[in-house]
Amino acid sequence: MSVQEKNKALFLDRDGVVNIDHGYVYQSEKFEFIEGVFSACKAFYDAGYKIIIVTNQSGIGRGYYTEEDFLALTQWMKTQFSEHNIKITDVYFCPHHPKKALAQYLKQCQCRKPAPGMLLQAMQEHSIHPSSSVMVGDKLSDMQAAEKAHIATRVLVRSGQHIDESAKQHADLVINSIRDLPTVITL
């Protein structure tokens, strides 16, 4: 498959990019979408990008909620996107933590960002070319994972939390709101 035949993707971190990061969110009634996320995703979706979410979910590993809780919330979230005429192609999550987790989730893995495992898996499973793709995150680990996966454009979004200089150094662009994304990237 040539580069022209491969897909492009808008990769999104979840907490702090799609929804306000209230910490270990796993219930729809506590899931608050960030203003502008639907309009930004719709612009990319209409431009032919696959929308893929890649999210660390150590709350599972820590026992705060189950994989079933996460999957139920994910299905609800995808339905909300669908109601805005946006198809979420896939959602990848890492339940692991190297130090603070229940035994079955306690490990150093290749999927927990800043490792690129979730991005690499998505690119393989959905025939995505990194040179035509974008990663949007709110933390250094998002930018590092995208860098390791050779994602062409790394966008750091301010989601109300402090962004340190090292995160900015790994980003191509820093924006104040996801709503601004379609205005800073040529679609």
VEXDREN-2710 file (C-alpha; in Angstrom, 1 decimal):
% VEXDREN-2710
k/r/px/py/pz
1/MET/0.0/0.0/0.0
2/SER/1.5/3.3/-1.0
3/VAL/1.5/6.5/1.1
4/GLN/-1.3/7.8/-1.1
5/GLU/-3.5/4.8/-0.4
6/LYS/-2.9/5.0/3.4
7/ASN/-5.3/6.8/5.7
8/LYS/-4.6/10.0/7.7
9/ALA/-5.7/10.2/11.3
10/LEU/-6.5/12.8/14.0
11/PHE/-5.3/11.1/17.2
12/LEU/-6.7/12.5/20.4
13/ASP/-5.8/12.0/24.0
14/ARG/-9.1/11.7/25.9
15/ASP/-8.9/13.4/29.4
16/GLY/-8.0/17.0/28.9
17/VAL/-8.6/17.0/25.1
18/VAL/-12.0/15.4/24.5
19/ASN/-13.4/15.9/28.0
20/ILE/-12.5/18.1/31.0
21/ASP/-10.0/16.1/33.1
22/HIS/-11.8/15.7/36.4
23/GLY/-9.6/12.8/37.3
24/TYR/-10.5/9.1/36.7
25/VAL/-13.8/9.8/34.9
26/TYR/-15.7/6.7/34.2
27/GLN/-19.4/7.7/34.4
28/SER/-21.3/9.6/31.7
29/GLU/-22.9/12.0/34.1
30/LYS/-19.4/13.2/35.1
31/PHE/-18.1/13.3/31.6
32/GLU/-18.0/16.9/30.4
33/PHE/-17.0/17.5/26.8
34/ILE/-14.6/20.3/26.1
35/GLU/-16.1/23.2/24.3
36/GLY/-15.3/23.0/20.6
37/VAL/-14.3/19.3/20.5
38/PHE/-17.2/18.4/18.2
39/SER/-16.7/21.2/15.7
40/ALA/-12.9/20.6/15.5
41/CYS/-13.4/16.8/15.0
42/LYS/-16.1/17.4/12.5
43/ALA/-13.8/19.6/10.4
44/PHE/-11.1/16.9/10.4
45/TYR/-13.6/14.1/9.8
46/ASP/-15.1/15.9/6.8
47/ALA/-11.6/16.4/5.5
48/GLY/-11.1/12.6/5.4
49/TYR/-9.3/12.0/8.7
50/LYS/-10.0/9.0/10.8
51/ILE/-10.7/10.0/14.4
52/ILE/-8.9/7.8/16.9
53/ILE/-8.6/8.2/20.7
54/VAL/-5.6/7.0/22.5
55/THR/-5.8/7.2/26.3
56/ASN/-3.9/6.1/29.4
57/GLN/-6.5/4.7/31.9
58/SER/-4.5/3.8/35.0
59/GLY/-7.8/4.2/37.0
60/ILE/-8.5/0.7/35.7
61/GLY/-5.2/-0.6/36.9
62/ARG/-5.6/1.2/40.2
63/GLY/-9.0/-0.5/40.8
64/TYR/-11.0/2.8/40.7
65/TYR/-13.2/1.4/37.9
66/THR/-13.3/-1.7/35.7
67/GLU/-12.6/-2.2/32.0
68/GLU/-16.3/-2.8/31.6
69/ASP/-17.0/0.7/33.2
70/PHE/-14.5/2.2/30.7
71/LEU/-16.0/0.4/27.7
72/ALA/-19.6/1.4/28.7
73/LEU/-18.5/5.1/28.9
74/THR/-16.6/4.8/25.6
75/GLN/-19.7/3.5/23.9
76/TRP/-21.7/6.4/25.3
77/MET/-19.0/8.9/24.2
78/LYS/-18.9/7.4/20.7
79/THR/-22.7/7.8/20.5
80/GLN/-22.4/11.5/21.4
81/PHE/-19.9/12.0/18.5
82/SER/-22.2/10.1/16.2
83/GLU/-25.0/12.5/17.1
84/HIS/-22.7/15.2/15.7
85/ASN/-22.2/13.2/12.5
86/ILE/-18.7/12.1/13.5
87/LYS/-17.5/8.5/13.5
88/ILE/-14.9/7.6/16.0
89/THR/-12.9/5.0/14.1
90/ASP/-11.4/3.4/17.3
91/VAL/-10.5/4.0/20.9
92/TYR/-7.3/2.5/22.3
93/PHE/-6.6/2.5/26.1
94/CYS/-3.8/1.4/28.4
95/PRO/-5.0/0.2/31.9
96/HIS/-1.4/-0.4/33.1
97/HIS/0.8/1.4/35.5
98/PRO/4.4/0.6/36.3
99/LYS/4.2/1.4/40.1
100/LYS/0.6/1.9/41.3
101/ALA/-1.7/-0.8/40.1
102/LEU/-3.4/-4.1/41.0
103/ALA/-1.2/-7.1/40.2
104/GLN/-2.7/-7.9/36.8
105/TYR/-2.1/-4.3/35.6
106/LEU/1.2/-3.7/37.3
107/LYS/3.7/-3.6/34.6
108/GLN/6.0/-1.5/32.4
109/CYS/4.2/-1.8/29.0
110/GLN/4.6/-0.5/25.5
111/CYS/1.1/1.0/25.3
112/ARG/1.2/3.5/28.2
113/LYS/2.2/6.9/26.8
114/PRO/4.9/8.1/26.5
115/ALA/5.5/4.7/24.9
116/PRO/4.0/4.7/21.3
117/GLY/2.3/1.3/21.4
118/MET/-1.3/2.5/21.1
119/LEU/-0.4/4.8/18.2
120/LEU/1.6/2.1/16.4
121/GLN/-1.2/-0.5/16.8
122/ALA/-3.8/2.0/15.5
123/MET/-1.6/2.8/12.5
124/GLN/-1.2/-0.8/11.6
125/GLU/-4.8/-1.8/12.2
126/HIS/-6.2/1.1/10.2
127/SER/-3.5/1.6/7.5
128/ILE/-2.6/5.0/8.7
129/HIS/0.4/6.9/7.5
130/PRO/2.1/9.0/10.3
131/SER/3.4/11.6/7.9
132/SER/-0.2/12.8/7.2
133/SER/-1.5/12.5/10.7
134/VAL/-2.0/14.7/13.7
135/MET/-1.8/14.0/17.5
136/VAL/-3.5/16.3/19.9
137/GLY/-2.7/16.0/23.6
138/ASP/-2.4/18.0/26.8
139/LYS/0.7/16.4/28.4
140/LEU/4.4/15.8/27.6
141/SER/3.7/12.0/27.5
142/ASP/1.3/12.6/24.5
143/MET/3.9/14.5/22.6
144/GLN/6.6/12.0/23.3
145/ALA/4.4/9.1/22.2
146/ALA/3.6/10.9/19.0
147/GLU/7.2/11.7/18.4
148/LYS/8.3/8.1/18.9
149/ALA/5.5/7.0/16.5
150/HIS/6.7/9.6/13.9
151/ILE/3.4/11.4/13.8
152/ALA/4.0/14.4/11.5
153/THR/2.2/17.1/13.6
154/ARG/2.1/17.2/17.3
155/VAL/-0.3/19.7/18.9
156/LEU/-0.3/20.5/22.6
157/VAL/-3.6/22.0/23.8
158/ARG/-3.9/24.0/27.0
159/SER/-6.8/22.5/28.9
160/GLY/-6.7/24.6/32.0
161/GLN/-3.6/23.0/33.4
162/HIS/0.0/24.2/33.5
163/ILE/2.0/23.1/30.5
164/ASP/5.7/22.9/31.2
165/GLU/8.5/23.9/28.8
166/SER/9.5/20.3/28.1
167/ALA/6.1/19.5/26.8
168/LYS/6.2/22.6/24.5
169/GLN/9.6/21.5/23.2
170/HIS/8.1/18.2/21.9
171/ALA/5.1/19.9/20.2
172/ASP/4.9/21.5/16.8
173/LEU/2.0/23.7/17.8
174/VAL/0.6/24.9/21.1
175/ILE/-3.0/26.0/21.1
176/ASN/-5.4/27.4/23.8
177/SER/-8.4/25.4/22.8
178/ILE/-9.2/22.4/20.6
179/ARG/-11.8/24.6/18.9
180/ASP/-8.8/26.4/17.3
181/LEU/-7.3/23.2/15.7
182/PRO/-8.9/23.6/12.3
183/THR/-7.6/27.1/12.0
184/VAL/-4.0/26.2/12.6
185/ILE/-3.7/23.1/10.5
186/THR/-4.4/23.1/6.8
187/LEU/-7.1/20.5/6.0
END
